[in-house]
Amino acid sequence: MDQQKNSKPRVVIIGGGFAGLQLAKKLKKAQVDILMLDKHNYHTFQPLLYQVAMGAIPADSIAFPIRRIFTYQDNFSFNLAHVEAINPETNTLTTNIGNIYYDYLVIATGSNTNFFGNTTIESCAMPMKNVPEALNLRGLILQHLEKAIITKDKDEKDALMTFVVVGGGPTGVELSGALAEMRHLILQKDYHGLSKHDMSVYLVEGKDRLLAAMSDGASKKAKEYLLANEVTIYNSVHVESYDGLTLKIDDGMMIKTRNVFWAAGVMGEVPQGITNATLTRGSRIQTDEINRVKGYQNIFAIGDVSAIISEEYPNGHPGIAPAAIQQGAWLAKNLVHLINAEPTEPFKYHDKGTLATIGRNKAVADLGRLHFQGFFAWLLWGFVHIMSLAGFSNKTSVFLTWAINYFTKNSDNRLIVRSFNQQTRTVEPEK
């Protein structure tokens, strides 16, 4: 496959995440040809990955086919492809399906798990940045519960039943809360022979408080909720090493566990080839105020992989869905301005607030100057997430599943449909 120039300017978007989708949608009426490339043929609603991992909702309810989103957009096309390199000197991409030409290139590749260079931890801890990883994590949790029921070795049982979440941001807090909820509501009910007293949940965070990007009130309430659910929290400490059994913390603490879930950091997914680009903290591509990659005229970056450095945002804008969506919409306007030789407009981020749930009926919300916690925050969290899902079918599926789970205090999605081998980090075929 070798794609060449068209009569209209070609905008190539690498990545079908929040930023890339919004950009393509907002260019619907523009006189451009849009080509989106992604290694998956679906968009993933990442904020609910942890619920897939915990078996609360089915995996396909947070994934939606990219082609279906753009069924009625005539200037859009999609290719399932892996981008191997960007070639700025020829305005082409080298991909596994051939060379692809672009007039304007937008990097919207998102982020991946950051293990901060520790390859040993990377080979043993469990990340959760996409659907396959969430399914691996779910399989591992359920497999370890099954092993714990039958093992005669008390030390091994304790390790199988000890869960450590590393990272106290929204993902880490939500995953810890979900594990604690499973411990109290499901374990003894479904896994006869196991008691909630057999299971331990730890949350390890390097900063001095949880949810550091949120208000003090939200941080304190989140910690209060987790402690009430018997989650052991370590603040101001860092994981030193993990070999698959022993997790060492830099304060001297050692935890024997078979389950370490890594939510401690992310790093931008930067394609090869843009050698003139400057990478900032977290491997994010530095851009100017219109998301144009510094050092290039027709290459842009939006979402988690990009960073507009300013006095207000010295490390770039937060790596969250609202920021990515806003950047995608803003860049659409500026691309039209550039094509029409009109002045561009600097990106302005509107912080709509932050929500995080800590379990059943418990959440925290920071909406501008309005900070609140508890049941209403939990309802708002649920409403916002359902409305943000792509596709009516996904919205309906998640709503109905949540309703059933709420009233039954259980879930039907705890299925081991793919056996995960923790040593080889591979999914094993059924025998």
NUKOL-481352 format. One record per residue (C-alpha): residue number from 1; chain; z, y negated, x negated. Coordinates in nm, 2 decimals. Each point is the difference from the previous one (the first is absolute). Example, Ala and Ser with C-alpha at 12.3 -4.5 7.8 and 13.67 -1.06 7.14 Angstrom:
BEGIN
> i,ch,c3,c2,c1
> 1,A,0.78,0.45,-1.23 .
> 2,A,-0.07,-0.34,-0.14 .
***
This chain:
BEGIN
> i,ch,c3,c2,c1
> 1,A,0.00,0.00,0.00 .
> 2,A,-0.11,-0.33,-0.15 .
> 3,A,0.05,-0.31,0.22 .
> 4,A,-0.18,-0.32,-0.08 .
> 5,A,-0.02,-0.36,0.12 .
> 6,A,-0.05,-0.08,0.37 .
> 7,A,-0.14,-0.32,0.15 .
> 8,A,0.35,-0.11,0.11 .
> 9,A,0.29,-0.04,-0.25 .
> 10,A,0.17,0.33,-0.05 .
> 11,A,0.38,0.00,0.02 .
> 12,A,0.14,0.33,-0.15 .
> 13,A,0.37,0.07,0.09 .
> 14,A,0.18,0.26,-0.21 .
> 15,A,0.29,0.13,0.22 .
> 16,A,0.06,0.06,0.37 .
> 17,A,0.36,-0.13,0.02 .
> 18,A,0.13,-0.29,0.20 .
> 19,A,-0.16,-0.27,-0.22 .
> 20,A,-0.34,0.17,-0.01 .
> 21,A,-0.02,0.08,0.37 .
> 22,A,0.10,-0.36,0.10 .
> 23,A,-0.26,-0.15,-0.24 .
> 24,A,-0.28,0.22,0.15 .
> 25,A,0.11,-0.07,0.36 .
> 26,A,0.00,-0.38,-0.06 .
> 27,A,-0.35,0.02,-0.15 .
> 28,A,-0.14,0.15,0.31 .
> 29,A,-0.21,-0.30,0.10 .
> 30,A,-0.09,-0.11,-0.36 .
> 31,A,-0.35,0.03,-0.14 .
> 32,A,0.10,0.27,-0.25 .
> 33,A,-0.03,0.37,-0.05 .
> 34,A,0.34,0.16,-0.04 .
> 35,A,0.05,0.33,-0.19 .
> 36,A,0.34,0.15,-0.02 .
> 37,A,0.09,0.27,-0.25 .
> 38,A,0.31,0.22,0.02 .
> 39,A,0.10,0.34,-0.13 .
> 40,A,0.13,0.08,0.35 .
> 41,A,-0.20,-0.03,0.32 .
> 42,A,0.31,-0.13,0.18 .
> 43,A,0.23,-0.30,0.00 .
> 44,A,0.37,0.09,-0.05 .
> 45,A,0.28,-0.20,0.17 .
> 46,A,0.23,0.02,-0.30 .
> 47,A,0.32,-0.14,0.15 .
> 48,A,0.05,0.32,0.20 .
> 49,A,-0.07,0.25,-0.28 .
> 50,A,0.36,0.08,-0.03 .
> 51,A,0.01,0.11,0.36 .
> 52,A,-0.28,0.25,-0.08 .
> 53,A,0.20,0.12,-0.30 .
> 54,A,0.30,0.05,0.22 .
> 55,A,-0.19,0.19,0.27 .
> 56,A,0.07,-0.27,0.26 .
> 57,A,-0.37,-0.06,0.08 .
> 58,A,-0.33,0.19,-0.07 .
> 59,A,-0.20,-0.11,-0.30 .
> 60,A,-0.32,-0.08,0.20 .
> 61,A,0.19,-0.25,0.21 .
> 62,A,0.01,-0.25,-0.29 .
> 63,A,-0.35,0.06,-0.12 .
> 64,A,-0.32,-0.13,0.17 .
> 65,A,-0.37,0.06,-0.09 .
> 66,A,-0.14,-0.31,-0.17 .
> 67,A,-0.34,0.05,0.15 .
> 68,A,0.14,0.01,0.35 .
> 69,A,0.18,-0.34,-0.05 .
> 70,A,-0.34,-0.16,-0.07 .
> 71,A,-0.22,0.20,0.25 .
> 72,A,-0.13,-0.33,0.16 .
> 73,A,-0.03,-0.21,-0.31 .
> 74,A,-0.37,0.00,-0.10 .
> 75,A,0.04,-0.16,-0.34 .
> 76,A,0.25,0.26,-0.12 .
> 77,A,-0.05,0.33,-0.18 .
> 78,A,0.23,0.24,-0.17 .
> 79,A,-0.03,0.26,-0.28 .
> 80,A,0.25,0.26,-0.11 .
> 81,A,0.01,-0.07,-0.37 .
> 82,A,0.21,-0.02,-0.31 .
> 83,A,-0.07,-0.31,-0.21 .
> 84,A,-0.01,0.09,-0.37 .
> 85,A,-0.07,-0.34,-0.15 .
> 86,A,-0.09,-0.36,0.08 .
> 87,A,-0.30,-0.13,-0.20 .
> 88,A,0.03,-0.39,0.04 .
> 89,A,-0.30,-0.06,-0.24 .
> 90,A,-0.24,0.17,0.25 .
> 91,A,0.19,-0.06,0.32 .
> 92,A,0.02,0.38,0.06 .
> 93,A,0.26,0.27,0.05 .
> 94,A,-0.01,0.34,-0.16 .
> 95,A,0.12,0.25,0.26 .
> 96,A,-0.02,0.38,0.06 .
> 97,A,-0.28,-0.06,0.25 .
> 98,A,-0.21,-0.22,-0.23 .
> 99,A,-0.03,-0.36,-0.10 .
> 100,A,0.06,-0.26,0.26 .
> 101,A,-0.11,-0.37,-0.01 .
> 102,A,0.22,-0.29,0.12 .
> 103,A,-0.04,-0.37,0.04 .
> 104,A,0.37,-0.04,0.07 .
> 105,A,0.26,0.26,-0.09 .
> 106,A,0.34,0.02,0.15 .
> 107,A,0.27,0.22,-0.15 .
> 108,A,0.24,0.11,0.27 .
> 109,A,0.12,0.32,-0.16 .
> 110,A,0.37,-0.04,0.08 .
> 111,A,0.27,0.14,-0.21 .
> 112,A,0.14,0.33,-0.12 .
> 113,A,0.35,0.12,-0.11 .
> 114,A,0.14,-0.16,-0.31 .
> 115,A,0.21,0.24,-0.22 .
> 116,A,0.03,-0.27,-0.26 .
> 117,A,-0.16,0.22,-0.27 .
> 118,A,0.25,0.29,0.03 .
> 119,A,-0.23,0.30,0.01 .
> 120,A,0.28,0.25,0.04 .
> 121,A,0.13,-0.16,0.32 .
> 122,A,-0.36,-0.03,0.12 .
> 123,A,-0.06,0.37,-0.04 .
> 124,A,0.32,0.09,0.19 .
> 125,A,0.08,-0.27,0.26 .
> 126,A,-0.19,-0.02,0.33 .
> 127,A,-0.21,-0.32,0.07 .
> 128,A,-0.10,-0.10,0.35 .
> 129,A,-0.30,-0.24,0.01 .
> 130,A,-0.26,0.19,0.20 .
> 131,A,-0.02,0.27,0.27 .
> 132,A,-0.04,0.30,-0.24 .
> 133,A,0.31,-0.11,-0.19 .
> 134,A,0.20,-0.04,0.32 .
> 135,A,-0.11,0.35,0.11 .
> 136,A,0.11,0.13,-0.34 .
> 137,A,0.33,-0.16,0.04 .
> 138,A,0.05,0.14,0.35 .
> 139,A,-0.10,0.34,-0.12 .
> 140,A,0.25,-0.02,-0.29 .
> 141,A,0.29,-0.11,0.22 .
> 142,A,-0.06,0.28,0.25 .
> 143,A,-0.06,0.27,-0.27 .
> 144,A,0.33,-0.10,-0.17 .
> 145,A,0.19,0.03,0.33 .
> 146,A,-0.14,0.34,0.05 .
> 147,A,0.09,0.10,-0.36 .
> 148,A,0.35,-0.14,0.05 .
> 149,A,0.06,0.23,0.30 .
> 150,A,-0.06,0.32,-0.20 .
> 151,A,0.11,-0.08,-0.35 .
> 152,A,0.32,0.16,-0.13 .
> 153,A,0.04,-0.24,-0.29 .
> 154,A,0.23,-0.28,0.10 .
> 155,A,-0.11,-0.24,-0.27 .
> 156,A,-0.37,0.05,0.09 .
> 157,A,0.08,-0.04,0.37 .
> 158,A,0.18,-0.33,-0.08 .
> 159,A,-0.30,-0.12,-0.20 .
> 160,A,-0.24,0.09,0.28 .
> 161,A,0.22,-0.19,0.25 .
> 162,A,0.04,-0.31,-0.21 .
> 163,A,-0.25,-0.28,0.07 .
> 164,A,-0.04,-0.30,-0.23 .
> 165,A,-0.21,-0.30,0.10 .
> 166,A,-0.08,-0.24,-0.28 .
> 167,A,-0.07,-0.36,0.10 .
> 168,A,0.19,-0.22,0.25 .
> 169,A,-0.30,-0.18,0.15 .
> 170,A,-0.11,0.05,0.36 .
> 171,A,-0.16,0.34,-0.07 .
> 172,A,0.31,0.13,-0.19 .
> 173,A,0.24,-0.12,0.27 .
> 174,A,-0.21,0.14,0.28 .
> 175,A,-0.04,0.34,-0.17 .
> 176,A,0.37,0.02,-0.08 .
> 177,A,0.09,-0.09,0.37 .
> 178,A,-0.24,0.27,0.12 .
> 179,A,0.15,0.26,-0.23 .
> 180,A,0.35,-0.09,0.12 .
> 181,A,-0.12,0.02,0.36 .
> 182,A,-0.14,0.35,-0.06 .
> 183,A,0.33,0.10,-0.16 .
> 184,A,0.20,-0.11,0.31 .
> 185,A,-0.23,0.08,0.29 .
> 186,A,-0.22,0.29,-0.11 .
> 187,A,0.13,0.21,-0.29 .
> 188,A,0.27,0.19,0.18 .
> 189,A,-0.20,0.03,0.32 .
> 190,A,-0.32,0.15,-0.14 .
> 191,A,0.11,0.15,-0.33 .
> 192,A,0.27,0.25,0.10 .
> 193,A,0.21,0.08,-0.30 .
> 194,A,-0.02,-0.35,-0.14 .
> 195,A,0.25,-0.28,0.07 .
> 196,A,-0.03,-0.37,-0.03 .
> 197,A,0.28,0.03,-0.26 .
> 198,A,-0.24,0.20,-0.22 .
> 199,A,-0.25,-0.29,-0.03 .
> 200,A,0.04,-0.32,-0.21 .
> 201,A,-0.21,-0.31,0.00 .
> 202,A,0.00,-0.25,-0.29 .
> 203,A,-0.18,-0.33,-0.03 .
> 204,A,-0.04,-0.15,-0.35 .
> 205,A,-0.10,-0.37,-0.04 .
> 206,A,-0.03,-0.20,-0.31 .
> 207,A,0.08,-0.33,0.16 .
> 208,A,0.35,-0.10,0.11 .
> 209,A,-0.09,0.03,0.37 .
> 210,A,-0.24,0.18,0.23 .
> 211,A,-0.30,-0.17,0.16 .
> 212,A,0.01,-0.26,-0.27 .
> 213,A,-0.30,-0.19,0.15 .
> 214,A,0.19,-0.04,0.33 .
> 215,A,0.30,-0.22,0.09 .
> 216,A,0.35,0.08,-0.11 .
> 217,A,0.09,0.08,0.36 .
> 218,A,-0.28,0.26,0.03 .
> 219,A,0.09,0.15,-0.34 .
> 220,A,0.37,0.03,0.09 .
> 221,A,-0.07,0.14,0.34 .
> 222,A,-0.24,0.26,-0.14 .
> 223,A,0.26,0.11,-0.24 .
> 224,A,0.26,0.02,0.27 .
> 225,A,-0.23,0.21,0.22 .
> 226,A,-0.08,0.24,-0.28 .
> 227,A,0.37,0.04,-0.11 .
> 228,A,0.09,0.07,0.36 .
> 229,A,-0.25,0.28,-0.01 .
> 230,A,0.16,0.13,-0.32 .
> 231,A,-0.27,-0.10,-0.24 .
> 232,A,0.14,-0.04,-0.35 .
> 233,A,-0.14,-0.33,-0.15 .
> 234,A,-0.02,-0.10,-0.37 .
> 235,A,-0.10,-0.36,-0.07 .
> 236,A,-0.07,-0.16,-0.33 .
> 237,A,-0.09,0.33,-0.17 .
> 238,A,-0.33,0.15,-0.11 .
> 239,A,-0.12,0.36,-0.03 .
> 240,A,-0.02,0.10,-0.36 .
> 241,A,-0.16,0.34,0.04 .
> 242,A,-0.07,0.29,0.23 .
> 243,A,-0.12,0.34,-0.10 .
> 244,A,-0.02,0.17,0.34 .
> 245,A,0.37,0.09,0.03 .
> 246,A,0.21,-0.26,-0.18 .
> 247,A,-0.03,-0.37,0.08 .
> 248,A,0.16,-0.23,-0.25 .
> 249,A,0.10,-0.36,0.08 .
> 250,A,0.06,-0.26,-0.27 .
> 251,A,0.36,-0.04,0.09 .
> 252,A,0.07,0.36,-0.11 .
> 253,A,-0.02,0.16,0.35 .
> 254,A,-0.19,0.33,0.03 .
> 255,A,-0.11,0.15,0.33 .
> 256,A,-0.12,0.36,0.04 .
> 257,A,-0.29,-0.01,0.24 .
> 258,A,-0.34,0.16,0.08 .
> 259,A,-0.10,-0.31,0.21 .
> 260,A,-0.07,-0.33,-0.16 .
> 261,A,-0.22,-0.24,0.21 .
> 262,A,-0.13,-0.29,-0.19 .
> 263,A,-0.03,-0.34,0.18 .
> 264,A,0.10,-0.22,-0.29 .
> 265,A,-0.32,-0.19,-0.07 .
> 266,A,-0.37,-0.04,0.04 .
> 267,A,-0.29,-0.09,-0.22 .
> 268,A,-0.35,-0.13,0.08 .
> 269,A,-0.29,0.25,0.00 .
> 270,A,-0.23,-0.18,-0.23 .
> 271,A,-0.36,0.13,-0.05 .
> 272,A,-0.14,0.02,-0.35 .
> 273,A,-0.25,-0.25,-0.13 .
> 274,A,0.15,-0.35,0.08 .
> 275,A,0.11,-0.05,-0.36 .
> 276,A,0.02,-0.38,0.04 .
> 277,A,0.26,0.02,0.27 .
> 278,A,0.36,-0.08,-0.06 .
> 279,A,0.25,0.26,0.12 .
> 280,A,0.34,-0.14,0.11 .
> 281,A,0.33,0.18,0.07 .
> 282,A,-0.05,0.33,0.18 .
> 283,A,-0.37,0.03,-0.12 .
> 284,A,-0.11,-0.26,0.25 .
> 285,A,-0.33,-0.19,-0.06 .
> 286,A,0.06,-0.37,-0.03 .
> 287,A,-0.23,-0.21,0.22 .
> 288,A,-0.05,-0.36,0.08 .
> 289,A,0.10,-0.17,0.32 .
> 290,A,-0.29,0.16,0.19 .
> 291,A,0.07,0.35,-0.13 .
> 292,A,-0.29,-0.02,-0.25 .
> 293,A,0.08,0.21,-0.31 .
> 294,A,0.05,-0.24,-0.29 .
> 295,A,-0.28,0.04,-0.25 .
> 296,A,-0.26,0.09,0.26 .
> 297,A,-0.20,-0.19,0.26 .
> 298,A,-0.09,0.26,0.26 .
> 299,A,0.29,0.25,-0.03 .
> 300,A,0.31,-0.03,0.22 .
> 301,A,0.32,0.19,0.05 .
> 302,A,0.22,0.01,0.31 .
> 303,A,0.31,0.18,0.12 .
> 304,A,0.25,0.19,-0.22 .
> 305,A,-0.23,0.01,-0.30 .
> 306,A,-0.03,-0.38,-0.02 .
> 307,A,0.23,-0.28,-0.11 .
> 308,A,-0.04,-0.37,0.07 .
> 309,A,0.26,-0.14,-0.25 .
> 310,A,0.16,-0.32,0.12 .
> 311,A,0.34,-0.18,-0.03 .
> 312,A,0.10,0.13,0.34 .
> 313,A,-0.13,0.36,-0.08 .
> 314,A,0.04,0.05,-0.38 .
> 315,A,-0.07,0.37,0.03 .
> 316,A,-0.27,-0.04,0.28 .
> 317,A,0.04,0.05,0.37 .
> 318,A,0.21,0.29,0.13 .
> 319,A,-0.18,0.34,0.01 .
> 320,A,0.03,0.04,0.37 .
> 321,A,-0.25,0.05,0.28 .
> 322,A,0.02,-0.35,0.15 .
> 323,A,-0.08,-0.16,-0.33 .
> 324,A,-0.29,0.23,-0.06 .
> 325,A,-0.14,-0.06,0.36 .
> 326,A,0.03,-0.38,-0.05 .
> 327,A,-0.18,0.02,-0.33 .
> 328,A,-0.28,0.20,0.14 .
> 329,A,-0.05,-0.24,0.29 .
> 330,A,0.01,-0.31,-0.23 .
> 331,A,-0.24,0.15,-0.25 .
> 332,A,-0.25,0.07,0.28 .
> 333,A,-0.01,-0.38,0.08 .
> 334,A,-0.03,-0.09,-0.37 .
> 335,A,-0.28,0.25,-0.06 .
> 336,A,-0.20,-0.16,0.28 .
> 337,A,0.07,-0.35,-0.15 .
> 338,A,-0.12,0.12,-0.34 .
> 339,A,-0.32,0.15,0.14 .
> 340,A,-0.07,-0.33,0.18 .
> 341,A,0.09,-0.21,-0.30 .
> 342,A,0.30,-0.15,0.18 .
> 343,A,0.34,-0.09,-0.13 .
> 344,A,0.26,0.28,0.00 .
> 345,A,0.35,-0.01,0.12 .
> 346,A,0.31,0.12,-0.20 .
> 347,A,0.18,0.29,0.14 .
> 348,A,0.32,-0.08,0.19 .
> 349,A,0.24,0.28,0.08 .
> 350,A,0.19,-0.01,0.32 .
> 351,A,0.31,0.21,-0.02 .
> 352,A,0.05,0.16,0.34 .
> 353,A,0.32,0.17,-0.09 .
> 354,A,0.12,0.34,-0.11 .
> 355,A,0.13,0.30,0.19 .
> 356,A,0.16,0.32,-0.12 .
> 357,A,0.15,0.29,0.19 .
> 358,A,0.30,0.20,-0.12 .
> 359,A,0.00,0.27,0.27 .
> 360,A,0.05,0.05,0.37 .
> 361,A,0.08,-0.33,0.18 .
> 362,A,0.05,-0.17,-0.33 .
> 363,A,-0.23,-0.25,-0.18 .
> 364,A,0.01,-0.34,-0.17 .
> 365,A,-0.23,-0.30,0.07 .
> 366,A,-0.07,-0.32,-0.19 .
> 367,A,-0.23,-0.22,0.20 .
> 368,A,-0.01,-0.34,-0.15 .
> 369,A,0.35,-0.15,0.05 .
> 370,A,0.08,0.26,0.26 .
> 371,A,0.19,0.30,-0.15 .
> 372,A,0.13,0.28,0.22 .
> 373,A,0.09,0.36,-0.02 .
> 374,A,0.06,0.30,0.22 .
> 375,A,-0.16,0.14,0.32 .
> 376,A,-0.23,-0.30,0.08 .
> 377,A,-0.12,-0.01,-0.36 .
> 378,A,-0.07,0.37,0.03 .
> 379,A,-0.21,-0.05,0.32 .
> 380,A,-0.19,-0.28,-0.16 .
> 381,A,-0.07,0.21,-0.31 .
> 382,A,-0.14,0.28,0.22 .
> 383,A,-0.21,-0.24,0.21 .
> 384,A,-0.15,-0.18,-0.31 .
> 385,A,-0.09,0.33,-0.17 .
> 386,A,-0.16,0.16,0.31 .
> 387,A,-0.21,-0.31,0.07 .
> 388,A,-0.11,-0.01,-0.37 .
> 389,A,-0.14,0.35,0.01 .
> 390,A,-0.38,0.04,0.00 .
> 391,A,-0.14,0.16,0.32 .
> 392,A,0.14,0.04,0.35 .
> 393,A,0.04,0.38,-0.06 .
> 394,A,0.23,-0.06,-0.29 .
> 395,A,0.21,-0.26,0.18 .
> 396,A,0.04,0.24,0.29 .
> 397,A,0.07,0.30,-0.22 .
> 398,A,0.28,-0.18,-0.20 .
> 399,A,0.16,-0.15,0.31 .
> 400,A,0.01,0.33,0.19 .
> 401,A,0.13,0.19,-0.31 .
> 402,A,0.27,-0.26,-0.06 .
> 403,A,0.10,0.01,0.37 .
> 404,A,0.03,0.38,-0.01 .
> 405,A,0.19,-0.01,-0.33 .
> 406,A,0.24,-0.26,0.13 .
> 407,A,0.11,0.18,0.31 .
> 408,A,0.00,0.35,-0.16 .
> 409,A,0.15,-0.12,-0.33 .
> 410,A,-0.25,0.24,-0.16 .
> 411,A,-0.36,0.03,-0.10 .
> 412,A,-0.28,0.26,0.03 .
> 413,A,-0.18,-0.11,-0.32 .
> 414,A,0.21,0.17,-0.26 .
> 415,A,-0.27,0.25,-0.09 .
> 416,A,-0.07,0.15,-0.34 .
> 417,A,-0.38,0.00,0.04 .
> 418,A,-0.06,-0.04,-0.38 .
> 419,A,0.23,0.17,-0.25 .
> 420,A,0.07,-0.24,-0.29 .
> 421,A,0.08,0.14,-0.35 .
> 422,A,0.23,-0.25,-0.17 .
> 423,A,-0.06,0.14,-0.35 .
> 424,A,-0.38,-0.02,0.01 .
> 425,A,-0.01,-0.30,0.24 .
> 426,A,-0.26,0.18,0.20 .
> 427,A,-0.05,0.12,0.36 .
> 428,A,-0.01,0.38,0.00 .
> 429,A,-0.24,0.20,0.21 .
> 430,A,0.14,0.22,0.28 .
> 431,A,0.03,0.36,-0.10 .
***
